[in-house]
């Protein structure tokens, strides 16, 4: 599988205000709310090609914090 064929899906999951306010336990029957996010350069409700996500991320992030030549399945090494 080529990294160019990968897709990105972003999901934000958090307790609702009502769950926090009432101190409800999060369970399978009472899960946190979920919202799918659309990365810049991608279409709402569609899988985002990794290439589009990568281009948007590089345009928005400070280059000092982007490790060069990393593939999506690699983890950036810790700074010594």
HELIX and SHEET records of a PDB file:
HELIX    1   1 UNK A    3  UNK A    5  5                                   3    
HELIX    2   2 UNK A   17  UNK A   22  1                                   6    
HELIX    3   3 UNK A   50  UNK A   60  1                                  11    
HELIX    4   4 UNK A   63  UNK A   65  5                                   3    
SHEET    1   A 2 UNK A   7  UNK A   8  0                                        
SHEET    2   A 2 UNK A  48  UNK A  49 -1                                        
SHEET    1   B 2 UNK A  10  UNK A  14  0                                        
SHEET    2   B 2 UNK A  33  UNK A  37 -1                                        
END                                                                             
